[in-house]
Amino acid sequence: MANEIIKHKNSKHIPKRNEMKEGIHFYMESGFMVFTESYHIQRGFCCKSGCRHCPYGFKKK
């Protein structure tokens, strides 16, 4: 189950890097791009990386 992908039924168009808008899809923190919950929902699945704004409830152990 470690490689299982959690999909979201409301996934939409995933914006490409040049389509992303700061403050909507991501924000910058200490030189890192931090994806927002909105971006994760649009992406439509959990990557199991322990993202700060994961809407799927995944917590890295």
CORHU-V712574 format. One line per field, one symbol per residue. ss: DSSP state (A for helix, B for strand, O for the rest). psi: psi as a letter, one per 40 degrees, with the letter a starting at -180 (. if undefined). A space follows every 50 residues. Layout:
# CORHU-V712574
ss: ???
psi: ???
This chain:
# CORHU-V712574
ss: OOOOOBBOOOOOOOOOAAAOOBOOOBBBBOOBBBBOAAAAAAAOBBOOOO OOOOOOOOOOO
psi: edehhhihefiahhhideeihheddiihhfeihhiidddddddeihefef idfheeehhh.
